Amino acid sequence: MVEFDHKPLEYDAEFEGPLRRRSCTDVPCLVIFLAFILSWVGLGIYAFSSGNVKTLLAPTDSEGRRCGLDAQVSNKPYLFFFDLTKCDIDKKLCDTPQVCLEKCPGKNWIFNASDSLEHIRESIICRAGVDVTNKDINEIEHLIKVTACAPMYFKGKSIVHRCFPLDLGTDFIDDILLAKLKKSEAIIKSLAYVQGVFDKVKSSYGAVLGIICGGAVMCIIYMLLLRWIALPVVCITIFAVCALLVVLACLSYQAYAQTSSALWLIAMIIIICSIAVIVLVTLCSWQRIYLASQLIKEASKAIMSVLSSIFFPIIPWLFHIGLLVYFFYVIFLLMSIKKTTFAVQDSPNGLPESCQCLGNINYTSGDSCEPKTFDSQCKERGEICISRVCRLQRVVTPAGIVWAYFIHIIGGLWLGFFISAVGDMTLANTFATWYWTINKNDVTFFTVTMGFWRTVRFHLGTIAFGSFLITVCRIFRLVMEYLQSMSDSPTGGCAACIRCFIPCLLALLERFVKFMTGNAYIICAIYGKGLCDSAEVALGLVMRNILRTSILNQIVSWVLLAGKVLVTCMMVAIAWCHYRNQDDQFWWAPTLLVGVGTFLVASVFFSVHSMAVDTIFLCFLEDSERNDGSEEKPYFMTRPLAKLLNKK
């Protein structure tokens, strides 16, 4: 067992807190980080040059042409399936000719030899290159038999640029064919539902952003109130959260009574259980909640002294948004890098020998081919071959793209944790400066700027080191979860226990590493030491005050979480009332976006309080061990803080 020295470590005799002379820390780690980021950016350049995000949504016809993108079909953005009964959703295979159209069919049509030839010529849909202008009824019927033309189609609607029938309850086809088409109805409805959700979000994003901005204003008002009336605000917050949850439970019950949906019943049960947990925690931890409220009040004083600290997290947040946009855009670019394979395929009921190719070229069924070459060199009766075609077989991802995904994920996580750490250490510098200044009024508005400069000038290597440790834990956790998902699930016994235990263990390890690196950043902000030395000091302080540290951290985190939940619930309630009255089945989509967006914004603002509390508390522990309150060694803590934490 590791034993910790219960005496404070010896530091420089002349202590100046975060204002002491500094030097660059963990420089080799910064060099490695910059080298990796350059490689990561190089991967992004490759993705931009080789991929095309539009191809992910743009459908591909049977000849590998991207509807609406490639030159031959640039004015035909919609994909039409000749026979939907040949599509197997489970195997992700649709073994039927597919062509690009200018628009989806606007009527129902089925081939009937008794119809006028002119009407058939105007209505029929055929693959590219097939001309029915001069064909008689027998020739057109032959084209349908060899699947060069569609025997029927339905009035369709574009769903992600694919034409699907609007209504399968038609009476002009036989029951057998209708039964086959009904198998595709579920996937068609699912795609239509997704399209409806997307359209709803697209049409309401302005109102969603407005409500989220209202949530940001509420966060600022809430933080200002904590400066003067922390305990009443915390009590009101806990009560308001419970009241809002009760309202949501009632609304869920009403929705359940109207729809009998099990989803609403489950939501109501979860909300009621949450209320019970909040009440029990509040009653059992009231004394600690009082202590945490006063500590938050002291942290609010520090925040109000450096008012710019409230808005500083917006900068890292904007960087995070930019990183997320870049990260997912490159992911989509990598997803769009595909290799297509084509093969010669005989059309059903066709005459393969009637398709003749120039020179010594002799294609047989199954041979690989290239559509342009095949169409230019192989002819049938002077026109393109219809009894034997070069058709798209597979679209596969190149082998090297898997490693590109892996490197890109590591780079995204590392840079994301790095940006968060820069913000945390900047705030730690700011609040440590406030704490170690005897006259708190001497702390200027631009202390955040000075803290940011110290962080960037001296401690980027330490931040790169700490963020790398968290990245390793996260990657290892993701890899283990992926391997578990790919393996067969054990039904019981020790294997099942181990399978459940490993994710929990890895999650706890990641939380511990985050906790230690966070405290190390604070010590680094105070003394300007490297990550390992700072972590040693932080661990010693925590272990010598383990009970007080653990309880206060948990209670403060819980109180701040209640504030975030309050703001989020208020904005969700506003969105609920706004969209629920629109009589729209997709009302939940913008409401959900408001909830997620408001919680993220609240997390950004409340992270300032969390960092202030952590920094001030560690500074208090160090102050308590270094000084004794005498004239020779006076405390740097404020009188309320000294009284609060039993220091006279």
Secondary structure, DSSP 8 states (H G I E B T S, - for coil): -----SS-----SS--GGGS------HHHHHHHHHHHHHHHHHHHHHHHH--THHHHS-B-TTS-BTTTSGGGTT--EEEES-GGGEETTTTEE-S-EEEESS---S-EE--TTS-HHHHHHH--B-TT---TT--HHHHHHHHHTTSB-SEE--EEEETTEEEES----SSS-HHHHHHHHTTHHHHHHHHHHHHHHHHHHHHHHHHHHHHHHHHHHHHHHHHHHTT-HHHHHHHHHHHHHHHHHHHHHHHHHHHHHH--HHHHHHHHHHHHHHHHHHHHHHHTHHHHHHHHHHHHHHHHHHHHTTHHHHTTHHHHHHHHHHHHHHHHHHHHHHH--EEEEEEEE-TT--GGG-EESTT----TT-B--HHHHHHHEEETTEE-SSEEEEEEEEE--THHHHHHHHHHHHHHHHHHHHHHHHHHHHHHHHHHHHT-SSGGG--TTHHHHHHHHHHHH-HHHHHHHHHHHHHHHHHHHHHHHHHHHS----SSHHHHHHHHHHHHHHHHHHHHHHHHHHHHHHHHHH---HHHHHHHHHHHHHHTHHHHHHHHHHHHHHHHHHHHHHHHHHHHHHHHHHHTT--TTTHHHHHHHHHHHHHHHHHHHHHHHHHHHHHHHHHHHHHHH--SSSSS---S-HHHHHHTT--
